């Protein structure tokens, strides 16, 4: 385990009693309230002194209710240093009303509009979506890109087209580890890393593996590829709790990263576990 407290750049907190999440209904382990006390219990011996809330794909029309829920949690716990909330960027210029409301909330630092569930991930390149992305700039909001590997090319083009917006690639672009595929994910990751406005989260990796193939050696090449491409300065740790609980305990992911990156210096590990998130989310 790290010898210092870490920052988790990707934590989901929610209460289905307050905000509706239809996608959780078939997953009983997730379809219940997951609050800060639950997170503290789940992290075990891993010391986490700051963490980032990331939106949880609330049902349509519920995003403002979810943002207010998260802001209320942030007011009650100083460790919750940043909020990444949902914004319906496909509304184009009309999304500015939502963004202005977020700007008045405590600790909103960025937005996410999930692309991974779209039949056509090209939605993120449509004119209205592009206009919504441009509207982030006056507020200083970043954008979390969440795509499956087959949509990574669209996320790459999105970041290319908006060089003045800060992008964070969630879950290392969700490579198809289950089938052992490396390309074109590896080439696209390197292309992403060539863009100075993109940072990546080492998160959600174990959940992309086959249930019978979650060994260290299966995950190792993907982690090393990301770190080699982006460098420790632009890679941040994410636990993806509680989605992570469907496949592994919190401390297992930390232990895996420690083992894979055993040759890294303490300074490099501090960048991964703390400094990158502090800079990107302005903690």
C-alpha positions as CSV (number, residue, x, y, z in Angstrom):
1,X,0.0,0.0,0.0
2,X,1.2,3.6,-0.6
3,X,3.0,5.1,2.4
4,X,1.0,8.3,2.1
5,X,-2.7,9.1,1.9
6,X,-4.0,9.0,-1.7
7,X,-6.6,10.9,-3.8
8,X,-9.3,8.8,-5.5
9,X,-10.3,10.7,-8.7
10,X,-13.3,8.5,-9.4
11,X,-15.9,7.7,-6.8
12,X,-19.6,7.3,-7.3
13,X,-21.9,8.3,-4.4
14,X,-25.7,8.1,-4.7
15,X,-29.0,7.2,-3.1
16,X,-31.7,5.7,-5.4
17,X,-34.3,7.0,-2.8
18,X,-33.4,10.5,-3.8
19,X,-32.4,10.2,-7.5
20,X,-33.6,7.5,-10.0
21,X,-31.1,5.2,-11.6
22,X,-33.0,2.8,-13.9
23,X,-29.8,1.1,-15.1
24,X,-29.1,-0.3,-11.6
25,X,-32.4,-2.2,-11.3
26,X,-30.9,-5.5,-12.6
27,X,-27.9,-5.2,-10.3
28,X,-29.0,-5.6,-6.7
29,X,-25.5,-5.0,-5.3
30,X,-25.5,-1.5,-6.7
31,X,-29.2,-0.7,-6.4
32,X,-29.0,0.7,-2.9
33,X,-27.6,3.8,-1.3
34,X,-23.8,4.2,-1.4
35,X,-22.6,7.0,0.8
36,X,-19.4,8.4,2.2
37,X,-19.5,6.1,5.2
38,X,-19.9,3.1,2.9
39,X,-16.9,4.2,0.9
40,X,-14.8,4.6,4.1
41,X,-15.7,1.0,5.1
42,X,-14.9,-0.4,1.6
43,X,-11.5,1.2,1.3
44,X,-10.2,-0.7,4.3
45,X,-6.6,0.0,5.1
46,X,-6.1,2.3,2.1
47,X,-5.8,5.9,3.4
48,X,-7.8,8.3,1.2
49,X,-7.8,11.9,2.3
50,X,-9.5,13.4,-0.8
51,X,-11.8,12.0,-3.5
52,X,-13.7,13.1,-6.5
53,X,-17.4,12.5,-7.1
54,X,-18.3,11.4,-10.6
55,X,-21.9,11.4,-11.9
56,X,-23.7,8.0,-11.9
57,X,-25.9,8.2,-15.0
58,X,-29.1,9.3,-13.4
59,X,-32.4,8.9,-15.3
60,X,-33.2,11.5,-17.9
61,X,-34.1,14.9,-16.3
62,X,-32.6,14.0,-12.9
63,X,-29.1,15.4,-13.4
64,X,-29.7,18.6,-11.5
65,X,-31.2,16.7,-8.6
66,X,-28.1,14.5,-8.6
67,X,-25.7,17.5,-8.7
68,X,-27.5,19.0,-5.7
69,X,-27.3,15.7,-3.8
70,X,-23.5,15.6,-4.5
71,X,-23.0,19.3,-3.5
72,X,-24.8,18.6,-0.2
73,X,-22.4,15.8,0.5
74,X,-19.4,18.0,-0.3
75,X,-20.6,20.6,2.1
76,X,-20.6,18.0,4.8
77,X,-17.2,16.4,4.1
78,X,-14.2,18.5,3.2
79,X,-12.5,15.4,1.7
80,X,-15.0,15.5,-1.2
81,X,-12.8,18.0,-3.1
82,X,-14.4,18.0,-6.6
83,X,-17.6,17.1,-8.3
84,X,-17.9,15.9,-11.9
85,X,-21.6,16.3,-12.7
86,X,-23.8,15.3,-15.7
87,X,-24.5,18.0,-18.3
88,X,-26.7,17.3,-21.3
89,X,-24.2,18.8,-23.8
90,X,-26.3,17.7,-26.8
91,X,-28.5,20.7,-25.9
92,X,-25.9,22.9,-27.4
93,X,-26.0,26.6,-26.4
94,X,-29.0,25.8,-24.2
95,X,-26.8,23.8,-21.8
96,X,-25.4,27.1,-20.5
97,X,-28.3,27.5,-18.1
98,X,-27.3,24.1,-16.5
99,X,-23.6,25.1,-16.4
100,X,-24.4,28.4,-14.8
101,X,-26.3,26.6,-12.1
102,X,-23.4,24.2,-11.5
103,X,-21.0,27.2,-11.2
104,X,-23.0,28.3,-8.2
105,X,-22.6,24.9,-6.5
106,X,-19.8,24.0,-4.1
107,X,-16.8,22.2,-5.7
108,X,-18.2,21.5,-9.2
109,X,-15.0,21.3,-11.3
110,X,-16.1,19.3,-14.4
111,X,-18.9,17.6,-16.3
112,X,-19.4,14.2,-17.8
113,X,-22.0,13.2,-20.4
114,X,-21.7,9.4,-20.9
115,X,-20.9,8.3,-24.4
116,X,-20.3,4.6,-23.7
117,X,-24.0,3.7,-23.8
118,X,-24.7,5.3,-27.1
119,X,-25.3,3.1,-30.1
120,X,-23.5,5.7,-32.1
121,X,-20.6,7.2,-30.1
122,X,-20.3,9.8,-32.9
123,X,-22.9,11.8,-31.0
124,X,-20.0,13.6,-29.3
125,X,-18.9,15.0,-32.7
126,X,-22.3,16.4,-33.6
127,X,-22.6,20.2,-33.9
128,X,-24.9,20.6,-30.9
129,X,-22.6,18.5,-28.7
130,X,-19.6,20.4,-29.9
131,X,-21.3,23.7,-29.0
132,X,-22.0,22.3,-25.5
133,X,-18.3,21.4,-25.1
134,X,-17.3,25.0,-26.1
135,X,-19.7,26.4,-23.5
136,X,-17.6,24.7,-20.8
137,X,-14.7,27.0,-21.3
138,X,-16.0,30.2,-19.7
139,X,-16.8,28.2,-16.6
140,X,-13.4,26.5,-16.5
141,X,-15.1,23.0,-16.4
142,X,-13.2,20.0,-17.6
143,X,-14.9,17.1,-19.5
144,X,-14.6,13.4,-18.5
145,X,-14.7,11.2,-21.6
146,X,-16.2,7.8,-20.9
147,X,-16.3,5.5,-23.9
148,X,-15.9,1.8,-24.6
149,X,-12.8,0.8,-26.7
150,X,-14.8,0.8,-29.9
151,X,-15.7,4.5,-29.3
152,X,-12.3,5.6,-28.3
153,X,-11.6,7.0,-31.8
154,X,-14.5,9.4,-31.3
155,X,-13.2,10.5,-27.9
156,X,-9.8,11.1,-29.5
157,X,-11.3,13.3,-32.2
158,X,-13.4,15.1,-29.6
159,X,-10.3,16.1,-27.7
160,X,-8.5,17.1,-30.9
161,X,-11.3,19.4,-32.0
162,X,-11.4,21.3,-28.7
163,X,-7.8,21.9,-27.7
164,X,-8.7,24.6,-25.2
165,X,-10.8,22.2,-23.1
166,X,-9.3,19.9,-20.4
167,X,-10.3,16.3,-21.1
168,X,-10.0,13.3,-18.7
169,X,-10.2,9.9,-20.2
170,X,-12.0,7.6,-17.8
171,X,-11.1,3.9,-17.2
172,X,-8.2,4.0,-19.7
173,X,-10.7,4.0,-22.6
174,X,-12.2,0.6,-21.5
175,X,-9.9,-1.7,-23.6
176,X,-11.4,-5.1,-24.5
177,X,-9.2,-7.0,-22.0
178,X,-11.9,-9.7,-21.8
179,X,-10.9,-10.8,-25.4
180,X,-7.2,-9.9,-25.0
181,X,-7.4,-7.2,-27.6
182,X,-4.6,-4.5,-27.6
183,X,-5.1,-2.8,-31.0
184,X,-6.3,-0.3,-32.0
185,X,-6.7,0.7,-28.4
186,X,-2.9,1.0,-27.8
187,X,-2.4,3.2,-30.9
188,X,-5.3,5.4,-29.9
189,X,-4.0,5.7,-26.4
190,X,-0.7,7.0,-27.7
191,X,-2.5,9.4,-30.0
192,X,-4.5,10.6,-27.0
193,X,-1.3,11.1,-25.0
194,X,0.1,13.3,-27.8
195,X,-2.7,15.8,-27.0
196,X,-1.5,18.0,-24.1
197,X,-5.1,18.7,-23.0
198,X,-5.8,15.1,-22.1
199,X,-5.2,13.3,-18.8
200,X,-6.1,9.6,-18.1
201,X,-7.5,7.7,-15.2
202,X,-6.1,4.4,-14.2
203,X,-9.6,3.1,-13.2
204,X,-12.2,0.6,-14.1
205,X,-9.6,-1.9,-15.5
206,X,-10.4,-5.1,-13.6
207,X,-14.1,-4.7,-14.5
208,X,-13.1,-5.1,-18.2
209,X,-11.5,-8.5,-17.7
210,X,-13.0,-12.0,-18.0
211,X,-14.2,-13.4,-14.6
212,X,-11.7,-16.2,-14.9
213,X,-8.8,-14.1,-16.0
214,X,-8.3,-11.3,-13.5
215,X,-4.6,-12.1,-12.8
216,X,-1.9,-9.5,-12.5
217,X,-0.3,-10.5,-15.8
218,X,-3.5,-10.0,-17.7
219,X,-3.8,-6.4,-16.6
220,X,-0.1,-5.5,-16.6
221,X,0.4,-4.6,-20.3
222,X,-2.6,-2.3,-20.3
223,X,-1.5,-0.4,-17.2
224,X,2.1,-0.1,-18.5
225,X,1.0,1.1,-21.9
226,X,-1.0,3.9,-20.4
227,X,1.8,5.0,-18.0
228,X,4.4,4.8,-20.8
229,X,2.2,6.9,-23.1
230,X,1.1,9.6,-20.7
231,X,3.8,9.6,-18.1
232,X,3.1,9.8,-14.4
233,X,2.4,13.5,-14.7
234,X,-0.8,12.8,-16.6
235,X,-2.1,9.6,-15.0
236,X,-4.3,9.6,-11.9
237,X,-5.7,6.9,-9.7
238,X,-9.4,6.1,-9.7
239,X,-11.1,3.4,-7.7
240,X,-14.4,3.4,-9.5
241,X,-16.2,2.5,-6.3
242,X,-18.8,1.0,-5.9
243,X,-18.9,-0.4,-9.5
244,X,-15.6,-1.9,-8.6
245,X,-17.2,-4.0,-5.9
246,X,-19.0,-6.1,-8.6
247,X,-15.6,-7.6,-9.4
248,X,-13.0,-6.8,-6.7
249,X,-12.3,-5.3,-3.4
250,X,-11.0,-1.7,-3.2
251,X,-7.6,-2.6,-1.8
252,X,-7.0,-5.3,-4.5
253,X,-6.8,-2.7,-7.2
254,X,-4.3,-0.6,-5.2
255,X,-2.2,-3.7,-4.5
256,X,-2.2,-4.6,-8.2
257,X,-1.0,-1.1,-9.2
258,X,1.7,-1.2,-6.6
259,X,2.9,-4.6,-7.9
260,X,2.8,-3.6,-11.6
261,X,4.6,-0.3,-10.9
262,X,7.0,-1.6,-8.3
263,X,10.0,-0.1,-10.2
264,X,8.5,3.4,-10.0
265,X,10.0,6.0,-7.6
266,X,8.0,7.4,-4.7
267,X,7.9,10.7,-6.5
268,X,6.3,9.0,-9.6
269,X,3.8,7.2,-7.4
270,X,2.9,10.4,-5.7
271,X,2.0,11.9,-9.1
272,X,-0.2,8.9,-9.8
273,X,-1.9,8.7,-6.4
274,X,-2.1,12.4,-5.6
275,X,-0.5,15.2,-7.7
276,X,-2.2,14.6,-11.1
277,X,-5.7,14.7,-9.6
278,X,-4.8,17.7,-7.4
279,X,-3.8,19.6,-10.6
280,X,-6.5,18.5,-13.0
281,X,-9.4,18.8,-10.6
282,X,-7.9,21.8,-8.8
283,X,-8.2,20.3,-5.3
